[in-house]
Amino acid sequence: MQMARLDFNEKEEKELVEKVFTNAISALSEDDQSLPQVITLLPLLKRGIGIHHGGLLPILKEIIEILFQEGLIKCLFATETFSIGINMPAKTVVFTKTRKFDGKDFRYITSGEYIQMSGRAGRRGKDDKGIVIQMLDEKMEPSVAKDMIYGASDPLHSSYHVSYNMLLNMLRVEDSDPENILRASFHQYQHEQNIPQLLNKANEITREAETIIIENESVIEDYYQ
């Protein structure tokens, strides 16, 4: 089926899409409004078809996200960046390939990536279930497919770091409590989880140190006089 024949929007929806798009890009300069990606995008959007990837202008990505949330985009072609950090549920998620390019090689999608993207399937209050379709473009070992779908998600680690500037900015804010802010951070939560394990390790090292016998220990004191 050719994309040129697909049209998912009614006349009223097309008019609304054009109005949203025109109002949004009016903030761009005339040169930017003449960019190929700006010119070619509107005809697709009016037919209910969208694209979303890191190479788009930020304002175009924002337009697509708004139209998708409003149900004016029925079919969206997107990279994994669309699935990160924003609530954009869809009825069906389709993986067109089993591999992705990570900057060096084409590798299989990890379980964490699969969970992140497939988790968009199913709209709360609209769908009884979400549908995920994995298109196989090559022969795959059953163990690889099982690990991709049922494997554990990638571990989540906080990147929160305290700096002098951060503390000074906190102190400048009236009624600010830097200690409370730090205690409420995910970084602190992760460290608190490790406290029992660290205490056990410290106690183990202490007990081990107490069992160490140093011969002629009294002689060592002479070197500190």
Residue pairs with C-beta under 8 A, 6 or more apart in sequence:
3 49
6 47
6 49
6 75
7 47
7 48
8 47
8 48
8 49
8 74
8 75
9 17
9 46
9 47
9 48
9 72
9 74
13 48
13 72
14 46
14 47
16 72
17 42
17 45
17 46
17 67
17 72
18 42
18 46
20 63
20 66
20 67
20 72
21 41
21 42
21 45
21 63
24 59
24 62
24 63
25 32
25 33
25 38
25 59
25 63
27 59
28 38
28 57
28 59
32 38
32 57
35 57
37 55
37 56
37 57
37 60
38 57
38 60
41 51
41 60
44 50
44 51
45 63
45 64
45 67
45 72
45 73
48 72
48 73
48 74
48 75
49 73
49 74
49 75
49 76
49 77
50 64
50 67
50 68
50 73
50 75
50 76
50 77
50 78
51 64
51 76
51 77
51 78
52 61
52 64
52 65
52 76
52 77
52 78
52 79
52 81
52 82
53 78
53 79
53 81
54 79
54 81
56 64
64 73
64 76
65 86
65 88
67 73
68 76
68 88
69 88
76 82
76 90
80 100
80 113
80 116
80 117
82 88
83 116
83 117
83 119
83 120
84 116
88 120
89 120
89 121
89 122
89 123
89 124
89 130
90 120
90 121
90 123
90 130
91 121
91 122
91 123
91 126
91 127
91 130
91 131
92 121
92 130
92 131
92 132
92 133
93 117
93 118
93 120
93 121
93 130
93 131
93 132
93 133
94 132
94 133
94 135
95 109
95 114
95 117
95 118
95 132
95 133
95 134
95 135
96 135
96 137
97 135
97 137
98 108
98 109
98 134
98 135
98 136
98 137
98 138
98 140
98 148
99 106
99 107
99 108
99 109
99 138
100 106
100 107
100 109
100 113
108 140
108 144
108 148
109 148
110 148
110 151
110 154
111 147
111 148
111 149
111 150
111 151
111 152
111 153
111 154
112 152
112 153
112 154
113 154
114 148
114 149
115 153
116 153
118 130
118 132
120 130
121 130
121 131
121 132
122 129
122 130
122 131
123 130
157 190
158 185
158 186
158 187
158 189
158 190
160 185
160 186
160 187
161 187
162 182
167 178
170 176
170 178
170 181
171 178
182 188
214 220
